[in-house]
Amino acid sequence: MPALSVNGIALHYREYGDADAPLVVLVQGTGAKGNVWSLHQVPEFVTAGYRVITYDNRGISPVPGQNDSFCPEIGVGELVADLAQLIKHAGGPAHVIGTSLGARIVQELALAHRELVRGVIAMGAHARTEAATDLYSAGEQELFDRRIALPTKYQAAVNAMLNLSPATLRDPATARDWLAIFEHAAAPISSGERGQLGASERLGDRTEDYRAIDRPLLVIGFADDLIVPPHLGREVADAVPGARYVEVPDTGHLGYLERPGEVNTLALDFLAGL
């Protein structure tokens, strides 16, 4: 995987599609690697005629020689600056698509570097956080700080219930498949994920600031999202002039993986109209 030296770190990225095609950069949420996009989003976007870049946000790729027991707190501003440098390196401007913390990053990019942005799609969008999710995030940080590793099966079950729609979990076969995926992926919080945790909370309420965003914006809400409830996404769309809000039923926080066909269609239709 190629790496770009930006802002004191090596930013690992992958590039797909025709080098002359319109550029789309996909931005992941807290603790997630960029290759999560490769299952459903990358093939569809490349087939639709886009050049696609995925990357690992600051803190996610291992740093040679770094002790995994500590990572400094990572701010949204740092993540935005990294993305801006990646887009410049790739010859932007770009369409940017983010989910969860990634949504926060692309929203902030549209404010700080509008010249690098053609269009924005924010999934799990939010201009602020809420008390319950703040407390959950603080609890995850404490698990790392106290070196507590949850039992794998428990962690898998909790992640499934938090991130998926009840509609997905009602089907026994589908539920078994997802639980197997979560159990296989279960691992203690990494140092880099610990650094990212709390980034949105530290940024504070940006509702009024987002009224200055003037790039085309599509907010996609997931109806059963417990991590970033859809009303927070609607608030972002209401704040940004001309923004559009669409809510996908029977989807949780990982709606782009639960219902990829519907989500990809919404995203590609929006980009085609720009």
C-alpha positions as CSV (number, residue, x, y, z in Angstrom):
1,M,0.0,0.0,0.0
2,P,1.5,3.4,-1.0
3,A,2.1,5.9,1.8
4,L,2.1,9.7,1.6
5,S,4.2,11.7,4.0
6,V,1.8,14.3,5.5
7,N,1.9,16.5,8.6
8,G,4.5,14.3,10.3
9,I,2.9,10.9,9.6
10,A,2.8,8.3,6.8
11,L,-0.8,8.3,5.4
12,H,-1.5,4.9,3.8
13,Y,-3.9,4.9,0.9
14,R,-5.1,2.8,-2.1
15,E,-6.2,4.1,-5.5
16,Y,-8.6,2.5,-7.9
17,G,-10.0,3.3,-11.4
18,D,-9.0,5.4,-14.3
19,A,-6.4,8.2,-13.4
20,D,-8.4,10.7,-15.6
21,A,-11.8,10.0,-14.0
22,P,-13.5,12.3,-11.5
23,L,-12.0,11.7,-8.0
24,V,-13.9,10.4,-5.0
25,V,-12.2,10.0,-1.6
26,L,-13.9,7.8,0.9
27,V,-13.3,8.6,4.6
28,Q,-13.9,6.1,7.4
29,G,-15.1,6.5,11.0
30,T,-13.4,5.9,14.4
31,G,-11.0,2.9,14.4
32,A,-11.9,1.7,10.9
33,K,-9.4,0.9,8.1
34,G,-10.0,2.4,4.7
35,N,-10.2,-1.1,3.1
36,V,-13.7,-1.5,4.7
37,W,-15.0,0.5,1.6
38,S,-13.5,-2.1,-0.8
39,L,-16.2,-4.7,-0.4
40,H,-19.2,-2.7,-1.6
41,Q,-18.4,0.9,-2.4
42,V,-15.1,0.8,-4.4
43,P,-16.3,-1.6,-7.1
44,E,-19.6,0.2,-7.7
45,F,-18.0,3.7,-7.9
46,V,-15.2,2.5,-10.2
47,T,-17.8,0.8,-12.5
48,A,-19.7,4.1,-12.5
49,G,-16.7,5.9,-13.9
50,Y,-14.9,7.3,-10.8
51,R,-11.4,7.2,-9.6
52,V,-11.6,6.2,-6.0
53,I,-9.1,6.7,-3.1
54,T,-9.5,5.0,0.3
55,Y,-7.0,5.6,3.1
56,D,-6.3,4.9,6.8
57,N,-7.0,7.9,9.0
58,R,-4.2,9.1,11.3
59,G,-3.7,6.6,14.1
60,I,-4.9,3.5,12.2
61,S,-1.9,2.4,10.3
62,P,0.9,1.0,12.6
63,V,3.8,3.3,13.1
64,P,7.2,1.4,13.1
65,G,8.8,1.5,16.5
66,Q,5.8,3.1,18.2
67,N,4.6,1.6,21.5
68,D,0.9,0.6,21.0
69,S,0.2,1.4,24.6
70,F,-0.1,5.2,23.9
71,C,-1.3,7.5,21.2
72,P,-1.9,11.2,21.7
73,E,-5.4,12.5,21.4
74,I,-6.2,13.1,17.7
75,G,-8.2,16.2,16.7
76,V,-10.6,16.6,13.9
77,G,-8.5,19.4,12.6
78,E,-5.5,17.1,12.2
79,L,-7.7,14.6,10.3
80,V,-9.0,17.3,8.0
81,A,-5.4,18.6,7.3
82,D,-4.3,15.1,6.4
83,L,-7.3,14.6,4.0
84,A,-6.6,18.0,2.4
85,Q,-3.0,17.0,1.7
86,L,-4.1,13.7,0.2
87,I,-6.5,15.4,-2.1
88,K,-3.9,17.9,-3.2
89,H,-1.4,15.1,-3.9
90,A,-4.1,13.3,-5.9
91,G,-4.7,16.3,-8.1
92,G,-8.1,17.3,-6.6
93,P,-10.7,18.7,-6.2
94,A,-12.6,15.7,-5.1
95,H,-16.0,14.4,-4.1
96,V,-15.7,13.4,-0.5
97,I,-17.8,10.7,1.2
98,G,-17.5,10.1,5.0
99,T,-19.3,8.1,7.6
100,S,-19.6,8.8,11.3
101,L,-16.3,10.5,12.3
102,G,-15.6,10.5,8.6
103,A,-18.7,12.6,8.1
104,R,-17.5,15.1,10.6
105,I,-14.1,15.2,8.7
106,V,-15.7,15.9,5.3
107,Q,-18.0,18.5,6.7
108,E,-15.1,20.3,8.2
109,L,-13.1,20.0,5.0
110,A,-15.9,21.7,3.1
111,L,-15.5,24.6,5.5
112,A,-11.7,24.9,5.7
113,H,-10.8,23.8,2.2
114,R,-13.8,24.5,-0.1
115,E,-11.5,24.7,-3.1
116,L,-10.6,21.0,-2.7
117,V,-14.3,19.9,-2.6
118,R,-16.7,19.3,-5.4
119,G,-19.4,17.5,-3.5
120,V,-20.0,16.1,0.0
121,I,-21.8,13.0,1.1
122,A,-22.1,12.6,4.9
123,M,-23.4,9.4,6.4
124,G,-23.9,9.4,10.2
125,A,-23.6,13.2,9.9
126,H,-23.6,15.3,13.0
127,A,-22.9,18.9,14.0
128,R,-22.8,17.9,17.7
129,T,-22.8,14.9,19.9
130,E,-25.2,13.7,22.6
131,A,-24.8,12.7,26.2
132,A,-25.3,8.9,25.8
133,T,-22.9,8.5,23.0
134,D,-20.4,10.8,24.8
135,L,-20.6,8.5,27.8
136,Y,-20.2,5.4,25.6
137,S,-17.1,6.9,24.0
138,A,-15.7,7.8,27.4
139,G,-16.3,4.2,28.5
140,E,-14.4,2.8,25.5
141,Q,-11.5,5.1,26.4
142,E,-11.5,3.8,29.9
143,L,-11.4,0.2,28.7
144,F,-8.2,1.0,26.9
145,D,-6.7,3.0,29.7
146,R,-7.4,0.3,32.3
147,R,-6.2,-2.5,29.9
148,I,-9.6,-4.3,30.0
149,A,-10.2,-6.7,27.1
150,L,-13.8,-7.7,26.7
151,P,-14.7,-11.4,26.0
152,T,-14.8,-11.8,22.3
153,K,-18.4,-13.2,22.1
154,Y,-19.7,-10.4,24.4
155,Q,-17.9,-7.7,22.3
156,A,-19.3,-9.2,19.1
157,A,-22.9,-9.2,20.4
158,V,-22.7,-5.7,21.7
159,N,-21.2,-4.4,18.4
160,A,-23.9,-6.1,16.4
161,M,-26.7,-4.6,18.5
162,L,-25.2,-1.1,18.5
163,N,-24.3,-1.0,14.8
164,L,-27.0,-3.0,13.0
165,S,-30.7,-2.6,12.5
166,P,-33.1,-4.8,14.4
167,A,-34.4,-5.7,11.0
168,T,-31.1,-7.3,10.1
169,L,-30.8,-9.2,13.4
170,R,-34.4,-10.6,13.2
171,D,-33.4,-12.9,10.3
172,P,-31.6,-15.8,12.0
173,A,-29.3,-16.6,9.0
174,T,-28.3,-13.0,8.5
175,A,-27.8,-12.5,12.2
176,R,-25.5,-15.5,12.4
177,D,-23.4,-14.2,9.5
178,W,-23.0,-10.8,11.0
179,L,-22.2,-12.1,14.5
180,A,-19.5,-14.4,13.0
181,I,-18.0,-11.3,11.3
182,F,-18.0,-9.3,14.5
183,E,-16.6,-12.1,16.5
184,H,-13.8,-12.7,14.0
185,A,-13.0,-8.9,14.0
186,A,-13.2,-8.5,17.8
187,A,-10.1,-7.1,19.3
188,P,-9.0,-4.8,22.1
189,I,-9.1,-1.1,21.3
190,S,-5.8,-0.1,19.6
191,S,-3.7,2.9,20.6
192,G,-4.7,4.7,17.4
193,E,-8.4,4.1,17.9
194,R,-7.9,5.4,21.5
195,G,-6.4,8.5,20.0
196,Q,-9.4,9.1,17.7
197,L,-12.0,8.4,20.4
198,G,-13.7,11.6,21.6
199,A,-12.6,13.6,18.6
200,S,-16.1,14.7,17.7
201,E,-16.9,15.5,21.3
202,R,-13.8,17.7,21.6
203,L,-14.8,19.6,18.5
204,G,-18.1,20.7,20.1
205,D,-21.3,22.0,18.5
206,R,-20.7,23.2,15.0
207,T,-24.3,23.7,13.9
208,E,-24.0,27.5,13.3
209,D,-20.6,27.1,11.6
210,Y,-22.0,24.6,9.1
211,R,-24.4,27.3,7.8
212,A,-21.3,28.6,5.9
213,I,-20.8,25.4,3.9
214,D,-21.5,26.1,0.2
215,R,-20.5,22.9,-1.4
216,P,-23.3,20.5,-2.6
217,L,-24.2,18.2,0.3
218,L,-26.2,15.0,0.6
219,V,-26.8,13.7,4.1
220,I,-27.7,10.1,4.4
221,G,-29.3,9.1,7.7
222,F,-29.7,5.5,8.9
223,A,-33.1,5.1,10.5
224,D,-32.0,2.7,13.3
225,D,-28.6,4.2,14.0
226,L,-27.9,4.2,17.8
227,I,-24.4,5.6,17.6
228,V,-25.3,8.7,15.5
229,P,-29.1,9.0,15.6
230,P,-30.6,10.2,12.3
231,H,-32.0,13.4,13.7
232,L,-28.5,14.7,14.1
233,G,-28.0,14.2,10.4
234,R,-31.2,16.0,9.6
235,E,-29.9,18.9,11.8
236,V,-26.8,19.2,9.6
237,A,-28.9,19.2,6.4
238,D,-31.2,21.8,7.8
239,A,-28.2,24.0,8.7
240,V,-26.4,23.8,5.3
241,P,-28.1,25.9,2.6
242,G,-29.4,23.7,-0.3
243,A,-28.4,20.4,1.4
244,R,-30.5,17.3,0.9
245,Y,-31.4,14.7,3.5
246,V,-32.4,11.1,2.8
247,E,-33.1,8.4,5.4
248,V,-32.6,4.8,4.7
249,P,-35.0,2.4,6.6
250,D,-33.9,-0.7,8.3
251,T,-30.3,0.4,8.7
252,G,-28.1,0.9,11.7
253,H,-24.8,2.7,12.1
254,L,-23.2,0.5,9.4
255,G,-26.0,1.1,6.9
256,Y,-23.5,1.4,4.0
257,L,-22.6,-2.3,4.7
258,E,-26.1,-3.4,5.6
259,R,-27.9,-2.0,2.6
260,P,-25.0,-1.1,0.2
261,G,-27.2,-1.3,-2.9
262,E,-29.6,1.4,-1.7
263,V,-26.8,3.6,-0.2
264,N,-24.6,3.4,-3.3
265,T,-27.5,4.3,-5.6
266,L,-28.3,7.4,-3.5
267,A,-24.7,8.4,-3.5
268,L,-24.1,7.8,-7.2
269,D,-27.3,9.5,-8.3
270,F,-26.3,12.6,-6.2
271,L,-22.8,12.7,-7.7
272,A,-24.2,12.3,-11.3
273,G,-26.3,15.4,-10.8
274,L,-23.3,17.6,-9.9
